[in-house]
Amino acid sequence: MTRQDSEKRATLLDGFWQDMREKNACVSLMNVYRRFLKTGRFAALDCVKRDPPPHIFFDSDVAKWLESAAYLYPDFPNGEVKKIVDDTVDKIAAAQLPDGYFNSYYQVYKPDKIFAERTEHELYCAGHLIEAAVALSDARLNQKLLSVMRRYADCIYERFLVRRDTQFTTCGHPEIELALVRLYRCTCERKYLALAQFFLDERGRRAEDIYPVFDRTYDQSHLPVREQTEACGHAVRALYLYTAMAETGRLTQDDALLHAAQTLFQSITQTKMYITGGTGSHYFGECFTAPYDLPNEYAYSETCSAIALALFCVSLFKSHKKAEYHDVFERVVYNNLLAGQSVDGKGFFYTNPLEANTAHVRFARKTKGYPYQPIIERVEVFDCSCCPPNFTRFIGRIGEFIYDEDRDCVYINQYISSETERGNLKLTMHAGFPYDGDVHILAAGNGMLKLRVPVWCENFTCSVNGKAVAPVCKDGYFTVKAKGTTEIELNFEMRPRFLYANENVIANSGRKAVGYGPLVLCAEGRDNGINLRNIVLSAPEPTSIEREGMFTLTLPAERLHSSAALYSYQPPTREKITLKLIPYFMWANRGENDMQIWFL
């Protein structure tokens, strides 16, 4: 059977995103490795009994690190990384059981409970190992893990679909479904797609074990997947599941599955998504809550759920070429996702609040049993450290998400400096995003190009071979016919714009945020003093914009000052000030700081 094409990855050129990849290759990758080494994640793969035992999902942390290495190594080769990859794969291969099973926790500490504890991430770990194996094979960095993980996938197929002798049917943490789709696309082995479809079909058809403090919405097993219409439960679990639904629906031409995925996307983006693209508004269960329940200071908005939403957008676009999917993708990656890593590439956020009050945080730290309060400085590793390697693997594969194609048409979805060959076209693009709207595209060959007009852009200009044109937009795209050598110049006007929340989002009632191109901007106390919530904005007319170094934008504003009394009959006075704003993703890089996105 012929292997299918792997994901088509563009080659990134110098610019914002290649700089980000270089930082992750040269700093983050090895820094995460050292933290994982110190905390016993890599040692767990020896499958030797230790006290205390490793965590149940250390395998998945290592797997995502391996996958990160696969995406970054070809552009940033590193002999030390290559050795770590090979040694780690050899450990996994040596410890794999004769039937193909591998899990460093269960085969050492609970061999009698293999495939018996639904809530404990067993198939989740398997899924991430499978994804790492596919990525390592595609990168030609290591071919061995793919054969090891195919044996494991065959074991899962035999136990769950053929013999059906396991003590649960679907995993409490969806992920295996998405991994099996990738394995199918890599190998063309139909049974892997059939197994993914089986896990999707079986979810929600029976009552299976779940944590006693949650109901079945927590892991999306409350209804069969085709009957689900509202995003609920643990946001990362949900979005991994929804992405698998979109991928499997497309590959099996299952319209009902695709329709359910699209309905869930609308549920998220119309009622349950933060302005930053974040999802999961409550720490209890890391979950979606009621529509429009989007608190700012206590937002959960996990980095992993941002990554999962971005992947969901890309998967939906493959079936329905609508700009809204890449508009949301753009919102997610330039805001919530990028906020997950510090500027130096060493620290990470697990959660991403949209407002920070240092006094509240400091009180919470010294008060035993205080309810959840987000951290406001990034750290290098967490007890649950899924986000750091998830971040590095996503940044590594950003080149997959720039272009797409459909028959004789190539879509340009993200304006990222890159080059690629698609259909009959060779494309070279230079783009100034996210700070500048200038884009230059050189197309060699014959074909049709469809270019996305970002949802935030009110005005743009376009010239083709030096001649100004007035493109007609349809579904968020305009078309350019390329013939021979075609040069396209674009300018998407970037200027500050106010954004307003739906009136049902109580946390933002009467307030406004500031956007600049794809970026959501915020104010920090370090630049603007205390009482950021008392700042009033009247017009988005900048007094200055600085693009060198840290991007900054200043706006005229007013600060409200009340009397000294706790309550008073006197209205606040107004002081004219200049408000300094920076991209949301760059906050919390200068020590503990108050932070605000929504203003009066």
FINU-722151 format. One record per residue (C-alpha): residue in one letter; residue number from 1; x, y, z. Coordinates in steps of 0.1 Angstrom, whole numbers, plus 2048, in hexadecimal, padded with zeros to 3 digits. Example, Ala and Ser with C-alpha at 12.3 -4.5 7.8 and 13.67 -1.06 7.14 Angstrom:
<atoms>
<'a' 1 <87B 7D3 84E>>
<'s' 2 <889 7F5 847>>
</atoms>
This chain:
<atoms>
<'m' 1 <800 800 800>>
<'t' 2 <80E 822 7F7>>
<'r' 3 <815 83A 812>>
<'q' 4 <800 85A 811>>
<'d' 5 <810 87C 80F>>
<'s' 6 <818 889 831>>
<'e' 7 <80D 8AC 83B>>
<'k' 8 <81B 8C5 822>>
<'r' 9 <832 8DC 835>>
<'a' 10 <83E 8FD 827>>
<'t' 11 <861 908 82C>>
<'l' 12 <862 927 842>>
<'l' 13 <876 945 838>>
<'d' 14 <885 960 84F>>
<'g' 15 <86A 972 864>>
<'f' 16 <855 970 883>>
<'w' 17 <84D 94B 882>>
<'q' 18 <86E 93E 877>>
<'d' 19 <87E 952 893>>
<'m' 20 <864 941 8AA>>
<'r' 21 <86E 91F 89D>>
<'e' 22 <893 926 8A1>>
<'k' 23 <88E 931 8C5>>
<'n' 24 <87A 911 8CC>>
<'a' 25 <895 8FC 8BA>>
<'c' 26 <8B3 90C 8CB>>
<'v' 27 <8A5 914 8ED>>
<'s' 28 <883 905 8F6>>
<'l' 29 <888 8E2 8E9>>
<'m' 30 <8A7 8DB 8FE>>
<'n' 31 <89A 8EE 91C>>
<'v' 32 <87B 8DA 91D>>
<'y' 33 <890 8BA 919>>
<'r' 34 <8A6 8C4 937>>
<'r' 35 <887 8CA 94D>>
<'f' 36 <877 8A9 942>>
<'l' 37 <898 897 949>>
<'k' 38 <89A 8A6 96B>>
<'t' 39 <876 89D 974>>
<'g' 40 <879 879 969>>
<'r' 41 <865 879 949>>
<'f' 42 <880 86A 933>>
<'a' 43 <88B 852 94E>>
<'a' 44 <868 844 950>>
<'l' 45 <86D 834 92D>>
<'d' 46 <887 81C 93C>>
<'c' 47 <868 80A 94A>>
<'v' 48 <87A 803 96B>>
<'k' 49 <867 805 98B>>
<'r' 50 <86F 825 99F>>
<'d' 51 <862 836 9BE>>
<'p' 52 <84F 84B 9BA>>
<'p' 53 <840 83F 99A>>
<'p' 54 <83F 855 97B>>
<'h' 55 <81F 867 972>>
<'i' 56 <806 855 95C>>
<'f' 57 <80B 86C 93E>>
<'f' 58 <831 871 93E>>
<'d' 59 <832 85D 91D>>
<'s' 60 <81D 878 90C>>
<'d' 61 <834 894 918>>
<'v' 62 <852 882 909>>
<'a' 63 <83F 879 8EA>>
<'k' 64 <837 89E 8E3>>
<'w' 65 <85B 8A7 8E9>>
<'l' 66 <865 88D 8CF>>
<'e' 67 <84B 89B 8B7>>
<'s' 68 <859 8BE 8BC>>
<'a' 69 <87C 8B2 8B4>>
<'a' 70 <86E 8A2 894>>
<'y' 71 <860 8C3 887>>
<'l' 72 <87E 8D9 892>>
<'y' 73 <89C 8C3 88A>>
<'p' 74 <89B 8C5 864>>
<'d' 75 <8A0 8EB 864>>
<'f' 76 <8B5 8EC 884>>
<'p' 77 <8C9 8CC 885>>
<'n' 78 <8D8 8C4 8A7>>
<'g' 79 <8ED 8A5 8AE>>
<'e' 80 <8E3 8A4 8D3>>
<'v' 81 <8BE 8A5 8CA>>
<'k' 82 <8C3 889 8B1>>
<'k' 83 <8D4 873 8CB>>
<'i' 84 <8B9 87A 8E5>>
<'v' 85 <89E 870 8CB>>
<'d' 86 <8B0 850 8C2>>
<'d' 87 <8B7 846 8E5>>
<'t' 88 <893 84D 8F0>>
<'v' 89 <885 839 8D3>>
<'d' 90 <89D 81C 8DC>>
<'k' 91 <890 81C 900>>
<'i' 92 <86C 81A 8F4>>
<'a' 93 <874 7FE 8DB>>
<'a' 94 <887 7EA 8F6>>
<'a' 95 <86B 7ED 90F>>
<'q' 96 <84E 7E5 8F7>>
<'l' 97 <83B 7C6 901>>
<'p' 98 <839 7A8 8EA>>
<'d' 99 <815 7B0 8E0>>
<'g' 100 <81F 7D4 8D6>>
<'y' 101 <813 7E6 8F5>>
<'f' 102 <827 802 904>>
<'n' 103 <81F 818 922>>
<'s' 104 <83B 820 93B>>
<'y' 105 <823 823 957>>
<'y' 106 <80B 806 952>>
<'q' 107 <823 7EB 948>>
<'v' 108 <839 7F2 966>>
<'y' 109 <820 7FC 982>>
<'k' 110 <7FE 7EE 977>>
<'p' 111 <803 7D2 95E>>
<'d' 112 <7E3 7C2 96A>>
<'k' 113 <7D0 7E2 962>>
<'i' 114 <7DA 7E6 93D>>
<'f' 115 <7BC 7F4 92A>>
<'a' 116 <7A8 7F3 94A>>
<'e' 117 <7A8 817 957>>
<'r' 118 <796 82E 93F>>
<'t' 119 <79F 84F 950>>
<'e' 120 <7C4 84A 952>>
<'h' 121 <7D0 856 930>>
<'e' 122 <7DD 835 923>>
<'l' 123 <7D1 83A 8FF>>
<'y' 124 <7D9 85F 901>>
<'c' 125 <7FD 856 907>>
<'a' 126 <7FC 83D 8EA>>
<'g' 127 <7ED 858 8D3>>
<'h' 128 <80A 871 8DA>>
<'l' 129 <824 855 8D4>>
<'i' 130 <813 84D 8B3>>
<'e' 131 <813 871 8A8>>
<'a' 132 <838 874 8B2>>
<'a' 133 <840 855 89D>>
<'v' 134 <82F 863 87E>>
<'a' 135 <841 884 882>>
<'l' 136 <863 874 887>>
<'s' 137 <85E 85E 869>>
<'d' 138 <852 87B 853>>
<'a' 139 <871 88F 85D>>
<'r' 140 <888 872 856>>
<'l' 141 <896 877 879>>
<'n' 142 <88D 855 886>>
<'q' 143 <87A 839 874>>
<'k' 144 <87B 820 891>>
<'l' 145 <860 82E 8A7>>
<'l' 146 <846 82B 88B>>
<'s' 147 <84A 806 889>>
<'v' 148 <849 804 8AF>>
<'m' 149 <829 819 8B0>>
<'r' 150 <818 806 894>>
<'r' 151 <81C 7E7 8A9>>
<'y' 152 <80C 7F9 8C6>>
<'a' 153 <7F0 805 8B0>>
<'d' 154 <7EB 7E2 8A4>>
<'c' 155 <7E9 7D7 8C8>>
<'i' 156 <7CE 7F1 8D0>>
<'y' 157 <7BB 7E7 8B0>>
<'e' 158 <7BC 7C2 8BB>>
<'r' 159 <7B1 7C9 8DE>>
<'f' 160 <796 7E4 8D9>>
<'l' 161 <787 7DC 8B7>>
<'v' 162 <78D 7B7 8B1>>
<'r' 163 <78E 7A5 8D3>>
<'r' 164 <77C 7C1 8E6>>
<'d' 165 <789 7B4 907>>
<'t' 166 <793 7D5 916>>
<'q' 167 <781 7E3 935>>
<'f' 168 <779 804 924>>
<'t' 169 <771 80D 900>>
<'t' 170 <77A 832 8FC>>
<'c' 171 <797 844 90D>>
<'g' 172 <78E 85F 927>>
<'h' 173 <7A5 877 916>>
<'p' 174 <79F 878 8F0>>
<'e' 175 <7BF 879 8DB>>
<'i' 176 <7C4 856 8CE>>
<'e' 177 <7AA 85D 8B3>>
<'l' 178 <7BE 879 8A5>>
<'a' 179 <7DE 866 8A6>>
<'l' 180 <7CF 848 894>>
<'v' 181 <7C3 85F 878>>
<'r' 182 <7E7 86B 874>>
<'l' 183 <7F4 848 874>>
<'y' 184 <7DB 83E 859>>
<'r' 185 <7E6 85C 844>>
<'c' 186 <80A 852 848>>
<'t' 187 <806 82D 841>>
<'c' 188 <7E6 82A 82D>>
<'e' 189 <7DD 80D 844>>
<'r' 190 <7B7 80F 844>>
<'k' 191 <7B3 7FD 866>>
<'y' 192 <7C2 81B 878>>
<'l' 193 <7A7 832 86A>>
<'a' 194 <78D 817 872>>
<'l' 195 <799 817 896>>
<'a' 196 <797 83D 899>>
<'q' 197 <774 83B 88B>>
<'f' 198 <76B 81F 8A4>>
<'f' 199 <777 834 8C2>>
<'l' 200 <762 852 8B5>>
<'d' 201 <743 83D 8AF>>
<'e' 202 <745 82D 8D1>>
<'r' 203 <749 84D 8E6>>
<'g' 204 <72A 856 8F8>>
<'r' 205 <717 836 8F1>>
<'r' 206 <71A 827 914>>
<'a' 207 <723 832 937>>
<'e' 208 <748 82D 93C>>
<'d' 209 <75E 836 95A>>
<'i' 210 <765 85A 961>>
<'y' 211 <774 86E 97D>>
<'p' 212 <75A 86F 999>>
<'v' 213 <75A 895 99C>>
<'f' 214 <750 89A 978>>
<'d' 215 <732 891 962>>
<'r' 216 <735 882 940>>
<'t' 217 <737 8A3 92E>>
<'y' 218 <75B 8A6 93C>>
<'d' 219 <769 88D 923>>
<'q' 220 <74E 892 908>>
<'s' 221 <73F 870 90E>>
<'h' 222 <71C 87E 917>>
<'l' 223 <70E 879 8F4>>
<'p' 224 <719 867 8D4>>
<'v' 225 <731 87F 8C2>>
<'r' 226 <719 885 8A4>>
<'e' 227 <6FE 891 8BD>>
<'q' 228 <714 8AA 8CF>>
<'t' 229 <70C 8CE 8C7>>
<'e' 230 <71C 8E2 8E4>>
<'a' 231 <741 8E3 8ED>>
<'c' 232 <744 8D7 911>>
<'g' 233 <75B 8C7 92A>>
<'h' 234 <781 8C7 92B>>
<'a' 235 <78B 8DF 90F>>
<'v' 236 <7AA 8CC 903>>
<'r' 237 <799 8AA 903>>
<'a' 238 <77C 8B9 8F0>>
<'l' 239 <791 8CA 8D6>>
<'y' 240 <7A6 8AB 8D0>>
<'l' 241 <786 898 8CB>>
<'y' 242 <777 8B2 8B4>>
<'t' 243 <796 8B3 89F>>
<'a' 244 <795 88D 89B>>
<'m' 245 <770 890 891>>
<'a' 246 <778 8A9 876>>
<'e' 247 <796 894 869>>
<'t' 248 <783 873 86A>>
<'g' 249 <763 882 85B>>
<'r' 250 <777 890 83E>>
<'l' 251 <78A 870 837>>
<'t' 252 <76B 859 83A>>
<'q' 253 <753 872 829>>
<'d' 254 <73E 871 848>>
<'d' 255 <728 890 845>>
<'a' 256 <717 88B 866>>
<'l' 257 <739 88B 878>>
<'l' 258 <744 8AA 865>>
<'h' 259 <724 8BC 86C>>
<'a' 260 <728 8B5 891>>
<'a' 261 <74C 8C2 891>>
<'q' 262 <741 8E2 87F>>
<'t' 263 <724 8E7 898>>
<'l' 264 <73C 8E3 8B5>>
<'f' 265 <754 8FC 8A5>>
<'q' 266 <738 916 8A4>>
<'s' 267 <72F 90E 8C8>>
<'i' 268 <753 917 8D2>>
<'t' 269 <759 935 8BC>>
<'q' 270 <737 946 8C1>>
<'t' 271 <732 941 8E7>>
<'k' 272 <751 931 8F8>>
<'m' 273 <771 940 8EA>>
<'y' 274 <786 95C 8F9>>
<'i' 275 <790 97A 8E4>>
<'t' 276 <7B3 96B 8E5>>
<'g' 277 <7A7 94A 8D6>>
<'g' 278 <7A9 939 8F8>>
<'t' 279 <790 91E 902>>
<'g' 280 <787 90E 924>>
<'s' 281 <77B 929 93B>>
<'h' 282 <77C 917 95D>>
<'y' 283 <798 906 971>>
<'f' 284 <780 8EB 97E>>
<'g' 285 <782 8D1 963>>
<'e' 286 <796 8E9 94D>>
<'c' 287 <775 8EC 93B>>
<'f' 288 <75D 8FD 924>>
<'t' 289 <741 90B 93A>>
<'a' 290 <721 91D 931>>
<'p' 291 <71E 932 911>>
<'y' 292 <72E 954 916>>
<'d' 293 <73E 94B 937>>
<'l' 294 <760 95A 930>>
<'p' 295 <770 969 94F>>
<'n' 296 <791 97A 94A>>
<'e' 297 <7A5 979 96A>>
<'y' 298 <79D 954 971>>
<'a' 299 <79D 949 94C>>
<'y' 300 <7AC 926 948>>
<'s' 301 <7B3 928 923>>
<'e' 302 <7CD 90D 923>>
<'t' 303 <7E9 90F 909>>
<'c' 304 <7E1 8EB 8FE>>
<'s' 305 <7BD 8F4 8F7>>
<'a' 306 <7C9 910 8E1>>
<'i' 307 <7DF 8F8 8CD>>
<'a' 308 <7C2 8E0 8CA>>
<'l' 309 <7AA 8FB 8BE>>
<'a' 310 <7C3 906 8A3>>
<'l' 311 <7C6 8E1 897>>
<'f' 312 <7A0 8DF 897>>
<'c' 313 <79E 8FE 881>>
<'v' 314 <7B7 8EF 868>>
<'s' 315 <7A4 8CE 867>>
<'l' 316 <783 8DE 860>>
<'f' 317 <792 8F3 844>>
<'k' 318 <79C 8D3 832>>
<'s' 319 <777 8CB 82D>>
<'h' 320 <768 8EE 82A>>
<'k' 321 <77E 909 81C>>
<'k' 322 <771 925 831>>
<'a' 323 <786 943 83D>>
<'e' 324 <776 942 85F>>
<'y' 325 <78A 924 869>>
<'h' 326 <7AB 935 861>>
<'d' 327 <79F 956 871>>
<'v' 328 <79B 943 891>>
<'f' 329 <7BC 930 88C>>
<'e' 330 <7CD 952 888>>
<'r' 331 <7BC 960 8A8>>
<'v' 332 <7C7 942 8BC>>
<'v' 333 <7EB 93F 8B1>>
<'y' 334 <7F4 964 8B3>>
<'n' 335 <7E4 968 8D5>>
<'n' 336 <7DC 94C 8ED>>
<'l' 337 <7F5 933 8DE>>
<'l' 338 <813 94A 8DD>>
<'a' 339 <80B 956 900>>
<'g' 340 <813 933 90B>>
<'q' 341 <839 939 909>>
<'s' 342 <850 954 917>>
<'v' 343 <864 96A 900>>
<'d' 344 <884 959 909>>
<'g' 345 <876 937 8FF>>
<'k' 346 <87C 927 921>>
<'g' 347 <85C 92C 935>>
<'f' 348 <838 922 92E>>
<'f' 349 <815 929 939>>
<'y' 350 <7FC 90C 93F>>
<'t' 351 <7DF 924 942>>
<'n' 352 <7DB 946 931>>
<'p' 353 <7C6 960 945>>
<'l' 354 <7BA 97F 934>>
<'e' 355 <7BE 995 952>>
<'a' 356 <7D7 995 96E>>
<'n' 357 <7D6 9A5 991>>
<'t' 358 <7F7 9A0 9A4>>
<'a' 359 <7E6 9A8 9C5>>
<'h' 360 <7CD 98C 9C1>>
<'v' 361 <7E8 973 9B7>>
<'r' 362 <7FF 97B 9D4>>
<'f' 363 <7E2 978 9EC>>
<'a' 364 <7D9 956 9DD>>
<'r' 365 <7FC 949 9E1>>
<'k' 366 <7FD 94E A06>>
<'t' 367 <7DA 942 A0D>>
<'k' 368 <7D6 91D A11>>
<'g' 369 <7B9 90E 9FE>>
<'y' 370 <7B3 92E 9E9>>
<'p' 371 <79F 928 9C9>>
<'y' 372 <7B2 925 9A8>>
<'q' 373 <7C7 943 99E>>
<'p' 374 <7DB 942 97E>>
<'i' 375 <801 947 980>>
<'i' 376 <80D 968 971>>
<'e' 377 <831 95E 969>>
<'r' 378 <83A 941 952>>
<'v' 379 <84D 923 960>>
<'e' 380 <863 909 94F>>
<'v' 381 <850 8EA 958>>
<'f' 382 <82F 8E0 969>>
<'d' 383 <824 8C1 97B>>
<'c' 384 <80C 8BD 95E>>
<'s' 385 <824 8C8 943>>
<'c' 386 <810 8C1 923>>
<'c' 387 <812 8E5 917>>
<'p' 388 <838 8EB 912>>
<'p' 389 <83E 8CE 8F9>>
<'n' 390 <81C 8D4 8E9>>
<'f' 391 <826 8F8 8E3>>
<'t' 392 <848 8EE 8D4>>
<'r' 393 <839 8D4 8BD>>
<'f' 394 <81E 8EC 8B0>>
<'i' 395 <838 907 8A9>>
<'g' 396 <84D 8ED 897>>
<'r' 397 <831 8E4 87F>>
<'i' 398 <824 907 878>>
<'g' 399 <82E 903 854>>
<'e' 400 <812 8EA 84F>>
<'f' 401 <7F7 904 854>>
<'i' 402 <800 920 83B>>
<'y' 403 <7F3 911 81B>>
<'d' 404 <7D8 8F8 80F>>
<'e' 405 <7CC 8ED 7ED>>
<'d' 406 <7AC 8E1 7DD>>
<'r' 407 <7AD 8D3 7BA>>
<'d' 408 <7BF 8EE 7A5>>
<'c' 409 <7BD 909 7C0>>
<'v' 410 <7D7 912 7DA>>
<'y' 411 <7CB 924 7FA>>
<'i' 412 <7E1 93C 80D>>
<'n' 413 <7D3 93B 830>>
<'q' 414 <7EE 94A 846>>
<'y' 415 <805 966 83C>>
<'i' 416 <826 957 848>>
<'s' 417 <847 95B 835>>
<'s' 418 <84D 93A 824>>
<'e' 419 <850 927 803>>
<'t' 420 <83F 908 7F7>>
<'e' 421 <835 8F5 7D8>>
<'r' 422 <810 8ED 7D4>>
<'g' 423 <7FF 8DF 7B5>>
<'n' 424 <80F 8F0 797>>
<'l' 425 <81B 90E 7AB>>
<'k' 426 <83B 917 7BD>>
<'l' 427 <834 932 7D7>>
<'t' 428 <84B 949 7EA>>
<'m' 429 <83B 960 804>>
<'h' 430 <849 97C 81A>>
<'a' 431 <832 98A 834>>
<'g' 432 <835 9A3 850>>
<'f' 433 <81B 994 867>>
<'p' 434 <812 998 883>>
<'y' 435 <81F 9BC 885>>
<'d' 436 <81D 9C7 860>>
<'g' 437 <803 9BF 846>>
<'d' 438 <81A 9BF 827>>
<'v' 439 <81B 99E 814>>
<'h' 440 <82F 996 7F5>>
<'i' 441 <827 975 7E2>>
<'l' 442 <83A 968 7C4>>
<'a' 443 <828 94C 7B1>>
<'a' 444 <83A 938 796>>
<'g' 445 <824 922 781>>
<'n' 446 <800 920 777>>
<'g' 447 <7E2 91D 78F>>
<'m' 448 <7C9 92F 7A5>>
<'l' 449 <7D1 93F 7C6>>
<'k' 450 <7B8 947 7E1>>
<'l' 451 <7C3 960 7FB>>
<'r' 452 <7B3 964 81C>>
<'v' 453 <7A8 987 827>>
<'p' 454 <7AC 988 84D>>
<'v' 455 <78C 98F 860>>
<'w' 456 <79C 9AC 872>>
<'c' 457 <7A5 9BE 852>>
<'e' 458 <78E 9DA 846>>
<'n' 459 <7A3 9E6 829>>
<'f' 460 <7BE 9D6 814>>
<'t' 461 <7CF 9DC 7F2>>
<'c' 462 <7DB 9C3 7D9>>
<'s' 463 <7F0 9C5 7B9>>
<'v' 464 <7F8 9A9 7A1>>
<'n' 465 <817 9AD 78C>>
<'g' 466 <818 9D2 795>>
<'k' 467 <7F4 9D9 78C>>
<'a' 468 <7DB 9E3 7A6>>
<'v' 469 <7BD 9CC 7A8>>
<'a' 470 <79C 9CD 7BB>>
<'p' 471 <797 9A9 7C7>>
<'v' 472 <774 99B 7CC>>
<'c' 473 <772 988 7ED>>
<'k' 474 <75D 969 7F2>>
<'d' 475 <75C 955 812>>
<'g' 476 <77A 969 81F>>
<'y' 477 <790 963 801>>
<'f' 478 <798 974 7E0>>
<'t' 479 <7A7 963 7C1>>
<'v' 480 <7C6 96A 7AD>>
<'k' 481 <7CD 957 78D>>
<'a' 482 <7F3 94F 78B>>
<'k' 483 <803 94A 769>>
<'g' 484 <828 947 763>>
<'t' 485 <838 95E 77C>>
<'t' 486 <81F 971 791>>
<'e' 487 <827 98B 7AB>>
<'i' 488 <80D 995 7C5>>
<'e' 489 <810 9B2 7DD>>
<'l' 490 <7F8 9B5 7FA>>
<'n' 491 <7F3 9CE 816>>
<'f' 492 <7DB 9C5 831>>
<'e' 493 <7D5 9E5 845>>
<'m' 494 <7E0 9E0 869>>
<'r' 495 <7D3 9FA 881>>
<'p' 496 <7C5 9F9 8A5>>
<'r' 497 <7A0 9EF 8A6>>
<'f' 498 <789 9EB 8C3>>
<'l' 499 <779 9C9 8C9>>
<'y' 500 <759 9C5 8DD>>
<'a' 501 <74B 9A6 8EE>>
<'n' 502 <728 998 8EB>>
<'e' 503 <711 9A8 905>>
<'n' 504 <70D 986 915>>
<'v' 505 <732 985 91F>>
<'i' 506 <72D 995 940>>
<'a' 507 <752 998 948>>
<'n' 508 <756 9B0 92C>>
<'s' 509 <736 9C4 92D>>
<'g' 510 <73B 9E8 923>>
<'r' 511 <760 9E1 91C>>
<'k' 512 <775 9E0 8FC>>
<'a' 513 <796 9CF 8F2>>
<'v' 514 <7B0 9DB 8D9>>
<'g' 515 <7BA 9C7 8BB>>
<'y' 516 <7D7 9CE 8A3>>
<'g' 517 <7D6 9B7 884>>
<'p' 518 <7D5 993 892>>
<'l' 519 <7E0 99E 8B4>>
<'v' 520 <7CD 9A5 8D4>>
<'l' 521 <7DF 9C0 8E8>>
<'c' 522 <7E1 9C3 90E>>
<'a' 523 <7EE 9DC 927>>
<'e' 524 <806 9D3 943>>
<'g' 525 <80A 9E5 965>>
<'r' 526 <82F 9E9 95F>>
<'d' 527 <827 A02 943>>
<'n' 528 <807 A10 94F>>
<'g' 529 <806 A10 975>>
<'i' 530 <7EA A01 98A>>
<'n' 531 <7C4 A00 986>>
<'l' 532 <7C5 9F5 961>>
<'r' 533 <79F 9ED 964>>
<'n' 534 <799 A12 969>>
<'i' 535 <7A6 A1C 947>>
<'v' 536 <78E A2B 92D>>
<'l' 537 <795 A2A 907>>
<'s' 538 <782 A41 8F0>>
<'a' 539 <791 A3C 8CD>>
<'p' 540 <7AA A23 8BE>>
<'e' 541 <7C1 A3F 8B0>>
<'p' 542 <7E5 A36 8B9>>
<'t' 543 <7FE A50 8C5>>
<'s' 544 <81B A39 8BD>>
<'i' 545 <822 A16 8AF>>
<'e' 546 <844 A06 8B6>>
<'r' 547 <84C 9E6 8A2>>
<'e' 548 <871 9E2 8AA>>
<'g' 549 <878 9CC 8C9>>
<'m' 550 <859 9C7 8DD>>
<'f' 551 <83B 9D3 8C9>>
<'t' 552 <82A 9F0 8DB>>
<'l' 553 <80C A06 8D3>>
<'t' 554 <800 A24 8E6>>
<'l' 555 <7DD A32 8E7>>
<'p' 556 <7CE A51 8F8>>
<'a' 557 <7BA A47 916>>
<'e' 558 <7AB A53 937>>
<'r' 559 <7B0 A44 95A>>
<'l' 560 <793 A46 973>>
<'h' 561 <79B A52 996>>
<'s' 562 <782 A4D 9B2>>
<'s' 563 <782 A5E 9D4>>
<'a' 564 <796 A4F 9F0>>
<'a' 565 <776 A41 A00>>
<'l' 566 <76C A1D 9FB>>
<'y' 567 <74A A2A 9EE>>
<'s' 568 <742 A4D 9E4>>
<'y' 569 <727 A63 9D4>>
<'q' 570 <741 A75 9C0>>
<'p' 571 <747 A69 99C>>
<'p' 572 <76B A5F 992>>
<'t' 573 <781 A7A 983>>
<'r' 574 <793 A73 962>>
<'e' 575 <7B8 A76 95B>>
<'k' 576 <7C5 A77 938>>
<'i' 577 <7E0 A5D 932>>
<'t' 578 <7F2 A4A 917>>
<'l' 579 <7EB A25 918>>
<'k' 580 <808 A0E 90D>>
<'l' 581 <7FD 9ED 8FD>>
<'i' 582 <811 9CE 8F4>>
<'p' 583 <806 9AD 8E3>>
<'y' 584 <7F4 997 8FC>>
<'f' 585 <80C 97A 8F4>>
<'m' 586 <829 98F 901>>
<'w' 587 <81B 997 924>>
<'a' 588 <82B 989 943>>
<'n' 589 <84F 98B 937>>
<'r' 590 <85B 9A6 94E>>
<'g' 591 <852 999 970>>
<'e' 592 <831 997 982>>
<'n' 593 <819 9B0 973>>
<'d' 594 <7F5 9BB 972>>
<'m' 595 <7E7 9B6 950>>
<'q' 596 <7C7 9C1 93E>>
<'i' 597 <7B7 9BA 91C>>
<'w' 598 <794 9C9 921>>
<'f' 599 <790 9EE 927>>
<'l' 600 <773 A07 92E>>
</atoms>
